[in-house]
Amino acid sequence: MSDTLFKLQALSDEFTALRRDIHQHPELGYQEFRTSELVAERLASWGYRVTRGLGGTGVVGQLVRGSGAKRLGLRADMDALPIQEATGLPHASCHAGLMHACGHDGHTATLLAAAKHLAEQGQFDGTLNLIFQPAEEGLGGARKMMEDGLFEQFPCDAIFAMHNMPGFPRGKLLLRDGATMASSENITITLEGKGGHGAMPHVAIDPVVAGASIVMALQTIVSRNVAPLQMSVITVGSLQAGEANNVIPQRATLKLSVRSLDRGVRQLLNQRIREVVEGQAQSFGVQASIDFQGGYPVLVNTQAETDFARQVALELVGADNVELQTVPLTGSEDFAFMLEQVPGSYLFIGNGDEASGGHGACMVHNPNYDFDDGNIAIGAAFWARLTERFLVA
C-alpha cells in the first residue's frame, strides 16, 4: 500500500459520513444549494480561496503553494437525479423522487478528502484548482461554468475528472486516450398534417404514417451512411400522436437520442437526419420542423495527460488494478466541454462487480444503485498523488 493511500484511509470514516450526508440530501442540477454551501465551507476551513456562483451553484477552491507556474484542475460533479430511491439503506435519500443514482455524492466526497489531505500534508509547488460542478446530468453545467469565466479566472494547464464504474472491482482504475465517451444530441421532430376521421384517411394528411416511416428511414443513416467501423446510434425514444383509434391527429412528435464517438460522424448524423426527415415529410405531404436542442460533444482524452494519469495509477495501485486502455462508452459526459478547451483526461474507478455484490455493482441511473464508500480513500489518494506529481515541489 502506498504511503498516500495509507494516509487517506485514515480519513475514510470522516468522508464516508460526509458522502452519506450528501446522499441523504440530493439536489437536482442548478439547485445544489446545500451541497455547494457544504463544499465551500469545508474548502474555506482548510485554507482554500473559495469562489462561488460560477455556473450558478458551482464552487472553485484554489490553493497556491510556492512559486511554481504550473496550474492543475481537478473536477467533481455534484447534482442528483429525479429517481425514487429503492435501496432501503439507512442513508437513503430524504427527498421523495430524488436520489444520487450516479455517484456524484461520492465524487464530491472523494475530491473533498483529497482537498483536506493536500491542504494539510500536500507537497507541491504551483496552483491547484478544485472545481465542483453543478448540473452534469444533461444540463451542461460544465459549459455554464466556462461561460461564466471558469478558465479565465482559473487557468489550467491540464484538467482531470473521475467517474465511478459499476461492473468492475472496487478501486480498479480504467483509463483511455482518444475518444472515450460519445457525443449526444437531443432532437425533437414535429410533424404537422391534417386531422380527420379514421374512416376517411383520403381527406386527411396522416402524420402518424409519416412518423412511422421516418423512424425506419432514420435507421438507414446508421447502416448506410456511417462507415461500419464507426460507432453511431439513432434512437427514437418517443413517438407521440393522437389519443383515439378512429381519429387521424393533426400532429405527431418524435424525440431522438443521437450518439457517436467521432466529431465528423456527429456532423454527418445531424446533416443526414435533417435531410431524411425533410425528404420523408415532403413525400407524405406533412410539414416537419426539427429542433436540435443541443447535447454534449465527444469526450476526447489527450495522449500526454492520459499517459501521465496512467503512470500515477500504476504507482498507486499496481498493474493488476489498472486497465490502461479501456473500451469507449456510448454514454455522454459534459466534462467533454472542458476537454475541448484544456488538455486532460477523464478516467473511471470500479464501483463493484457481481463477485462483490451489493448496491455498488448496480448500474448507475438505477434506483438500487449506491456509491461504494471504499473508493473514497483510493480516489482521493489518486488525486493527491497526481497533484504532487504534476505540481512537482
Secondary structure as GFF3:
##gff-version 3
##sequence-region A 1 393
A	DSSP	alpha_helix	3	9	.	.	.	ID=ss1
A	DSSP	alpha_helix	12	24	.	.	.	ID=ss2
A	DSSP	alpha_helix	33	45	.	.	.	ID=ss3
A	DSSP	beta_strand	49	54	.	.	.	ID=ss4
A	DSSP	beta_strand	58	65	.	.	.	ID=ss5
A	DSSP	beta_strand	71	77	.	.	.	ID=ss6
A	DSSP	alpha_helix	104	121	.	.	.	ID=ss7
A	DSSP	beta_strand	126	133	.	.	.	ID=ss8
A	DSSP	alpha_helix	141	147	.	.	.	ID=ss9
A	DSSP	alpha_helix	150	153	.	.	.	ID=ss10
A	DSSP	beta_strand	158	165	.	.	.	ID=ss11
A	DSSP	beta_strand	173	174	.	.	.	ID=ss12
A	DSSP	beta_strand	178	181	.	.	.	ID=ss13
A	DSSP	beta_strand	183	192	.	.	.	ID=ss14
A	DSSP	beta_strand	196	197	.	.	.	ID=ss15
A	DSSP	three_ten_helix	201	203	.	.	.	ID=ss16
A	DSSP	alpha_helix	207	224	.	.	.	ID=ss17
A	DSSP	beta_strand	232	240	.	.	.	ID=ss18
A	DSSP	beta_strand	247	248	.	.	.	ID=ss19
A	DSSP	beta_strand	251	260	.	.	.	ID=ss20
A	DSSP	alpha_helix	263	284	.	.	.	ID=ss21
A	DSSP	beta_strand	287	296	.	.	.	ID=ss22
A	DSSP	beta_strand	299	301	.	.	.	ID=ss23
A	DSSP	alpha_helix	303	317	.	.	.	ID=ss24
A	DSSP	three_ten_helix	319	321	.	.	.	ID=ss25
A	DSSP	beta_strand	322	323	.	.	.	ID=ss26
A	DSSP	alpha_helix	335	341	.	.	.	ID=ss27
A	DSSP	beta_strand	344	350	.	.	.	ID=ss28
A	DSSP	three_ten_helix	359	361	.	.	.	ID=ss29
A	DSSP	alpha_helix	375	390	.	.	.	ID=ss30
###
